Amino acid sequence: MRLHPLLGVLLCVVALPALAQPTNEWAGYDDVFERGARQANVWEWGWTGIYGASLVVDAYQASEASDRDDRFDARIGVVKSALALGGVLLDSQPHQAALAQYERLKARGELSGVQALGLELAQAERARRGWGERVNSLVINGIAGGIIAADGRERDGAMNFAMGMLVNELQIWTQPNQASSAINRFQPARVSLGPVTMDGEYALLVSPQQISATWRY
């Protein structure tokens, strides 16, 4: 993980609130990692249930629907639901593994390792919300909508595409983001450079490409 040069300077000179309040520092980390793991479990079970139910309904409609167009659309729905379900099951959230690693680091009192783990988890959260996560959905829904449109139902094809993209967007934005929210929040801090002391606020800004720091006073 590559750190922005400014971040290195700030980490050397900023007295972080967590370091000034040792009785509360672990409570903050407990909240981030434990809530993240809980939300990740809810997210995975929830979307597994949604796509599983959709797969069952589409499979039934594909053979039992009275209307020919409904059967055609349901067959496409079976493929989309199966792919979405497979994606949720195979691409698990990183929060459960992060919680297990956090507990090991906490037991050894390795605060610096916990801080690095938090940055790593925040980067993973941001990456899972990036545009790259939308490419597969764009391709799958584009093909599905195109097939329906080629069947002579352009409006239905457009609706199928739009609904598929909307569901994928909801899936992306309901993912846990506790680490990103905690890191990117401005917090009070004090910078000391020799005899000069300056009060202000800092935030670590995490993106899929880099980590940087912002200071304001």
MOZIJO-V674168 format. One record per residue. N is the residue number from 1. RES is the residue in one small letter. SS is DSSP state (~ for helix, > for strand, _ for the rest). D_FIRST is the distance of its C-alpha to the first C-alpha in Angstrom with 1 decimal. Layout:
n & res & ss & d_first
N & RES & SS & D_FIRST
N & RES & SS & D_FIRST
This chain:
n & res & ss & d_first
1 & m & _ & 0.0
2 & r & _ & 3.8
3 & l & > & 6.5
4 & h & _ & 10.0
5 & p & ~ & 12.6
6 & l & ~ & 14.8
7 & l & ~ & 12.5
8 & g & ~ & 12.7
9 & v & ~ & 16.4
10 & l & ~ & 17.0
11 & l & ~ & 15.4
12 & c & ~ & 17.9
13 & v & ~ & 20.9
14 & v & > & 20.8
15 & a & > & 22.8
16 & l & _ & 21.2
17 & p & ~ & 23.9
18 & a & ~ & 22.6
19 & l & ~ & 23.1
20 & a & ~ & 26.5
21 & q & _ & 27.5
22 & p & ~ & 26.7
23 & t & ~ & 29.1
24 & n & ~ & 27.3
25 & e & ~ & 23.6
26 & w & ~ & 23.4
27 & a & ~ & 25.6
28 & g & ~ & 23.1
29 & y & ~ & 20.3
30 & d & ~ & 23.0
31 & d & ~ & 23.8
32 & v & ~ & 20.4
33 & f & ~ & 19.6
34 & e & ~ & 23.3
35 & r & ~ & 24.2
36 & g & ~ & 21.2
37 & a & ~ & 22.3
38 & r & ~ & 25.9
39 & q & ~ & 25.3
40 & a & ~ & 23.4
41 & n & ~ & 26.4
42 & v & ~ & 28.8
43 & w & ~ & 26.9
44 & e & ~ & 26.9
45 & w & ~ & 30.6
46 & g & ~ & 31.7
47 & w & ~ & 30.5
48 & t & ~ & 31.6
49 & g & ~ & 35.0
50 & i & ~ & 35.1
51 & y & ~ & 34.4
52 & g & ~ & 36.5
53 & a & ~ & 39.5
54 & s & ~ & 39.1
55 & l & ~ & 39.2
56 & v & ~ & 42.4
57 & v & ~ & 44.1
58 & d & ~ & 43.3
59 & a & ~ & 44.6
60 & y & ~ & 47.8
61 & q & ~ & 48.3
62 & a & ~ & 47.7
63 & s & ~ & 51.0
64 & e & ~ & 52.9
65 & a & _ & 52.6
66 & s & _ & 56.0
67 & d & _ & 54.7
68 & r & ~ & 53.6
69 & d & ~ & 50.9
70 & d & ~ & 49.5
71 & r & ~ & 49.4
72 & f & ~ & 47.7
73 & d & ~ & 45.0
74 & a & ~ & 44.5
75 & r & ~ & 43.8
76 & i & ~ & 41.0
77 & g & ~ & 39.8
78 & v & ~ & 39.8
79 & v & ~ & 37.3
80 & k & ~ & 35.1
81 & s & ~ & 35.2
82 & a & ~ & 34.5
83 & l & ~ & 31.5
84 & a & ~ & 30.1
85 & l & ~ & 30.9
86 & g & ~ & 29.3
87 & g & ~ & 26.1
88 & v & ~ & 26.0
89 & l & ~ & 26.9
90 & l & ~ & 24.5
91 & d & _ & 21.3
92 & s & _ & 21.2
93 & q & _ & 19.3
94 & p & _ & 16.3
95 & h & ~ & 18.0
96 & q & ~ & 20.4
97 & a & ~ & 18.0
98 & a & ~ & 15.9
99 & l & ~ & 19.3
100 & a & ~ & 20.3
101 & q & ~ & 17.2
102 & y & ~ & 17.8
103 & e & ~ & 21.4
104 & r & ~ & 20.7
105 & l & ~ & 18.5
106 & k & ~ & 21.2
107 & a & ~ & 24.0
108 & r & ~ & 22.6
109 & g & _ & 22.0
110 & e & _ & 18.4
111 & l & ~ & 17.6
112 & s & ~ & 14.4
113 & g & ~ & 13.1
114 & v & ~ & 14.5
115 & q & ~ & 12.8
116 & a & ~ & 9.3
117 & l & ~ & 10.7
118 & g & ~ & 12.2
119 & l & ~ & 9.2
120 & e & ~ & 7.8
121 & l & ~ & 11.4
122 & a & ~ & 12.0
123 & q & ~ & 9.5
124 & a & ~ & 11.4
125 & e & ~ & 14.6
126 & r & ~ & 14.2
127 & a & ~ & 13.5
128 & r & _ & 16.7
129 & r & _ & 18.6
130 & g & _ & 17.7
131 & w & _ & 20.5
132 & g & ~ & 19.3
133 & e & ~ & 20.6
134 & r & ~ & 23.9
135 & v & ~ & 24.6
136 & n & ~ & 26.0
137 & s & ~ & 28.2
138 & l & ~ & 29.4
139 & v & ~ & 30.5
140 & i & ~ & 32.1
141 & n & ~ & 33.9
142 & g & ~ & 34.9
143 & i & ~ & 36.5
144 & a & ~ & 38.2
145 & g & ~ & 39.5
146 & g & ~ & 40.7
147 & i & ~ & 42.6
148 & i & ~ & 44.4
149 & a & ~ & 45.2
150 & a & ~ & 46.6
151 & d & _ & 48.9
152 & g & _ & 50.5
153 & r & _ & 48.8
154 & e & ~ & 46.5
155 & r & ~ & 46.4
156 & d & ~ & 45.4
157 & g & ~ & 42.7
158 & a & ~ & 41.2
159 & m & ~ & 41.4
160 & n & ~ & 39.8
161 & f & ~ & 36.9
162 & a & ~ & 36.5
163 & m & ~ & 36.8
164 & g & ~ & 34.2
165 & m & ~ & 31.7
166 & l & ~ & 32.5
167 & v & ~ & 32.0
168 & n & ~ & 28.6
169 & e & ~ & 27.7
170 & l & ~ & 28.9
171 & q & ~ & 26.9
172 & i & ~ & 23.7
173 & w & ~ & 24.5
174 & t & _ & 25.8
175 & q & _ & 22.5
176 & p & _ & 21.3
177 & n & _ & 19.1
178 & q & ~ & 19.6
179 & a & ~ & 16.1
180 & s & ~ & 15.8
181 & s & ~ & 19.3
182 & a & ~ & 18.9
183 & i & ~ & 15.8
184 & n & _ & 17.3
185 & r & _ & 20.7
186 & f & _ & 22.2
187 & q & > & 23.2
188 & p & > & 25.6
189 & a & > & 24.4
190 & r & > & 26.0
191 & v & > & 24.9
192 & s & > & 26.9
193 & l & > & 27.1
194 & g & _ & 30.1
195 & p & _ & 33.1
196 & v & > & 31.7
197 & t & > & 30.4
198 & m & > & 29.3
199 & d & > & 28.9
200 & g & > & 26.9
201 & e & > & 24.2
202 & y & > & 20.5
203 & a & > & 18.0
204 & l & > & 14.3
205 & l & > & 14.0
206 & v & > & 11.4
207 & s & _ & 11.7
208 & p & _ & 10.5
209 & q & _ & 9.7
210 & q & _ & 8.2
211 & i & > & 8.7
212 & s & > & 11.9
213 & a & > & 14.8
214 & t & > & 18.5
215 & w & > & 21.4
216 & r & > & 25.0
217 & y & _ & 28.2
